[in-house]
Amino acid sequence: MAQIDLHSHLITPDYLAFLKKHNALLDEGFPIPPWDEKKHIDLMNRAGIQTAVLTMPAPQPYFGDTRESAAVCRRFNEEAARITKRNKGRFLFCAALPLPDVNAAIQEAKYAIDVLGADGVKLATNSYGQYLGDPALDSLMAFLNERGAVVILHPHKPSMVNARLIADVPLASYEYLAETTRTILNMIAHNVMVRFPKVKFVVPHCGALLPTALPRFRALLPVMASQGIMQPVDIDANMKNLYFDLAGNPTGDVIDMLLTITTPDHLLYGSDYPYVTEIAVENGKKALAERLPLHGLKAEDVFSNNARRLLGSDIPKQAAVPGGRMTRLAEIEVYPENCRNI
């Protein structure tokens, strides 16, 4: 099967130069790793990944100048399009948008989708305090709804943090999970997924803290609504358009918890490369493939079929990975065609 990675990042020299200019290379509390096109493809070949979806990492490229931010996003998207074109079938990309300027973001989304052929857009959980779910973003969501867009979400540094705390304890270890969770709950509170039902959102890192937070939110909502503090919303209807990548090497407990809030057809594979080392990607992917059947999940769905249905792309159904000779012996009975690769 042609396996698809829904969570990987493209880090361009231009993006790095922009962050360096603004002294923001450590804005998220940890170093930004290098990215190399050939090394990424070599890793994909070894790990059996046919196609990876590339997105811009954190931080959001905005430091008070919308024109500058729009130019950085444009150059990033054009470079992503070039990489995707010269490696047909190996990469897809979701475009970066110059938020918090909503009008500029809509214009870049139009260009990226219509001209560059972007496969969707990537949105930060917040852009310097402008959280997804904010009514100011409704016009952008309306455009994405018209296009039936796929939106890959990714946590960014919260707008207010304790600088000493994030220096001592990496954001990625806890705050990114909280950030993703607060953003999704804010989107549900504002009925985003119901009001824009053609947009499909990919939630990163195994649903973050949602399996724990969602039941509490579900219990609190009617109380708050009865007091006129919140509007009543259909939580289950909002959850229908959320998909979840499994970046982060989930344990069995994490998978079980995630299945309390979603269904198997909404689970997707994600590597988080290059923020995860090559050996960790290879070992983590192998461990996940072995773990999925223990929870009633089919590897071919999580690694391939679910992503193909979501993206609607012309991704080959059979993997054509040059030099791809990694075949787990347990798969030979199910996929006898793999025998020719060993």
C-alpha positions, 0 to 999 in steps of 0.5 A, a space after each residue: 500500500 502507498 503509505 502517507 505521512 500527514 505530519 511533516 515539515 518543510 524548512 526552507 533557507 528563506 524561512 530560517 533567514 527571516 526568523 534569524 532576522 527577527 531573532 526568532 530562531 528559538 521563539 518556540 523554545 527549541 532549535 529548528 532542525 535542518 531539512 534536506 530534500 534528498 534526506 527526507 526522500 531517502 528516509 521515506 524510502 527506508 520507512 516505506 512512506 510513499 507520500 509526505 504532506 509538507 507544512 511550515 513549522 512554528 513560529 508563524 512568520 509575522 512580526 507586525 508587518 503584514 506585507 513582509 509576512 505575506 512575502 515570506 509565505 508566498 516564497 515558502 508556498 512557491 518553494 513547496 510547490 516546486 519541491 512537490 512538482 519535481 518529486 511527483 507523488 512523493 510530496 504534497 503541501 499545505 500552504 502557509 498563510 500570513 495570519 493574523 491579517 485575514 484578508 491577506 490570508 484569503 488572498 494567499 490561500 486563493 493563490 496557493 490553491 488555484 495557481 500553485 495547486 496546494 493540497 490544503 492549508 496549514 493553520 497555527 492554533 493561534 497567530 499572536 493571540 488570534 485563536 482559531 474559532 475567533 469570529 474575525 476568521 469567519 471570512 477565511 473559513 467561508 472561503 475554505 468551506 467553498 473549496 472543501 479544503 483540508 486544513 492541517 492544524 499545528 500548535 504554536 506558542 500561546 500568546 501569553 507564557 511564562 518565559 522562565 517556565 518555557 525555558 526550563 520545560 519544553 513547550 512541546 512536552 506539555 503546552 503544545 498539547 494544551 494549546 491544541 486542546 484549547 484551540 479545538 474547544 474554542 472552535 467547537 464553542 464557536 460552532 466552526 465545524 458545523 457552520 463550515 461543514 466542508 472543511 476537514 481539519 487534521 488535529 495533530 499529536 494524537 488529539 492532544 488532551 482532548 480525550 480528557 478535556 472533551 468530557 469536561 467540556 461536554 458536562 460544563 457546556 449546558 451549565 454555561 449555556 443555561 446561564 447565557 454565558 455560552 451558546 449551545 452547540 452540538 459537540 458531536 456534529 462539530 467532531 465529525 469533521 476532525 481527523 487526528 494524526 498519530 504523530 508522537 509514537 502513541 502508546 496503547 493507552 493513548 490510542 484507546 483514549 483517542 478512540 473514545 472521541 473519534 472513529 477508526 476512519 479518522 486516524 492518520 499516520 504522522 511522522 513529525 519529521 524533521 523534528 523527530 530523528 530519522 531512526 525515531 521515525 523508522 522505529 516509531 512507525 514500525 512499533 505503531 504498525 505492530 500496535 494498531 491491530 491490538 486495538 482493532 485497527 487496520 494498518 492499511 487504513 491508518 497508513 493509507 486509506 484514510 488519508 487518501 479518502 481525506 485528501 482526494 489526491 491522485 496518490 498511487 494505491 500501490 507504493 512505488 518506493 525506489 529501493 523500498 525493501 522493508 517488509 514486515 514478515 507478518 504482512 506477507 500472508 496478507 500482502 503476498 505481492 510484498 514477497 517479491 521485495 525480499 
